[in-house]
Amino acid sequence: MSDADAIKDVLQHYLDGARSGKGDDMRPAFHEDATVFGYVGPDLFAGPVENLFAWNDENGPATQLEARIASLDVVGTVATVRLELDDWTGHQFTDLFTLLKVDGQWKIMNKVFHLHA
């Protein structure tokens, strides 16, 4: 499997969790020490990825979610992905991910997001 395909599989865990509304469904995509940052209105949403899982559980299923990979760049053991998300329970997001190949498996290390008005 190519690195790009392996990364797409990782992103699928993330999207499956968004669609199910269950943080545990997206957990396999992330390194245990991953972080998340972005603004929800004027408030900074920042910290360990566990915050994202908890938010996802509270937010509920995004059954109408549409996602598109806008860019995917791999350099050796690091990668970046820009993901465009429409209708995450009525919201539009742009997610920027950094990934690292850890013990032969790609993991999201950081998510930075923009919530569109």
C-alpha distance (Angstrom), angle and dihedral (degrees) to the residues before:
residue distance angle dihedral
M1 . . .
S2 3.80 . .
D3 3.79 120.5 .
A4 3.80 89.8 -113.4
D5 3.81 91.4 54.4
A6 3.81 91.5 46.4
I7 3.81 89.9 51.7
K8 3.80 90.8 49.3
D9 3.82 87.9 54.0
V10 3.81 89.4 52.7
L11 3.79 90.5 50.7
Q12 3.79 89.6 50.0
H13 3.84 89.3 63.1
Y14 3.79 88.3 53.5
L15 3.80 92.5 49.3
D16 3.81 93.1 44.1
G17 3.80 88.8 55.1
A18 3.79 91.7 48.8
R19 3.79 91.4 50.7
S20 3.82 93.8 45.9
G21 3.81 94.0 42.5
K22 3.81 89.6 -130.8
G23 3.79 119.7 125.8
D24 3.79 90.5 -158.7
D25 3.82 89.8 62.3
M26 3.81 90.8 59.5
R27 3.82 95.6 40.1
P28 3.86 95.0 91.2
A29 3.82 89.7 63.4
F30 3.81 93.5 61.8
H31 3.77 135.9 68.5
E32 3.79 110.4 -120.4
D33 3.83 90.2 -114.3
A34 3.83 95.2 47.4
T35 3.79 121.2 135.2
V36 3.80 135.8 -151.0
F37 3.81 130.2 -152.4
G38 3.79 136.0 176.7
Y39 3.77 144.3 107.6
V40 3.79 126.9 -88.1
G41 3.77 100.4 -166.8
P42 3.81 106.3 -49.3
D43 3.81 93.0 -24.3
L44 3.80 123.2 98.5
F45 3.79 112.1 -131.2
A46 3.80 103.0 -158.1
G47 3.75 141.8 149.6
P48 3.77 142.3 56.7
V49 3.80 119.5 0.5
E50 3.81 88.7 -111.5
N51 3.83 85.1 79.0
L52 3.81 89.3 61.1
F53 3.80 92.1 49.4
A54 3.81 91.0 50.6
W55 3.83 91.7 47.3
N56 3.80 90.3 49.5
D57 3.81 91.3 51.2
E58 3.83 90.5 50.9
N59 3.82 94.9 42.7
G60 3.80 94.1 54.1
P61 3.80 132.6 -148.6
A62 3.81 120.0 -19.0
T63 3.79 94.2 -155.1
Q64 3.83 94.4 165.2
L65 3.81 94.4 49.5
E66 3.78 116.6 141.0
A67 3.80 119.4 -167.1
R68 3.77 134.3 -171.0
I69 3.79 129.5 -175.8
A70 3.81 104.1 -131.9
S71 3.80 94.3 -178.8
L72 3.78 139.7 -0.6
D73 3.80 121.4 -174.7
V74 3.80 125.4 -180.0
V75 3.80 125.8 -169.3
G76 3.79 112.0 175.5
T77 3.79 106.7 -66.3
V78 3.82 97.6 -6.0
A79 3.79 131.5 72.5
T80 3.78 141.4 176.1
V81 3.78 127.5 -152.6
R82 3.79 131.7 -171.6
L83 3.79 111.4 -157.2
E84 3.81 123.6 -170.7
L85 3.81 113.8 -153.6
D86 3.79 126.1 -168.3
D87 3.81 126.8 -169.2
W88 3.79 100.7 8.2
T89 3.81 89.4 169.2
G90 3.78 89.1 -38.9
H91 3.81 98.0 -39.8
Q92 3.79 134.5 107.1
F93 3.80 119.3 -140.8
T94 3.76 138.0 -179.3
D95 3.81 110.6 -153.1
L96 3.78 124.0 -164.4
F97 3.79 114.8 -164.1
T98 3.77 133.1 -170.9
L99 3.78 114.7 -158.1
L100 3.79 133.7 -168.9
K101 3.78 128.7 -161.8
V102 3.81 101.9 -124.5
D103 3.81 117.8 -174.7
G104 3.80 89.1 -18.6
Q105 3.83 95.5 -49.8
W106 3.79 128.3 101.8
K107 3.81 114.8 -124.0
I108 3.78 132.0 178.3
M109 3.80 107.1 -115.6
N110 3.80 98.3 178.3
K111 3.78 138.9 13.3
V112 3.80 121.4 -163.5
F113 3.78 115.3 -179.4
H114 3.78 142.5 -172.2
L115 3.80 119.2 -150.6
H116 3.81 107.3 -151.1
A117 3.80 118.2 -136.2
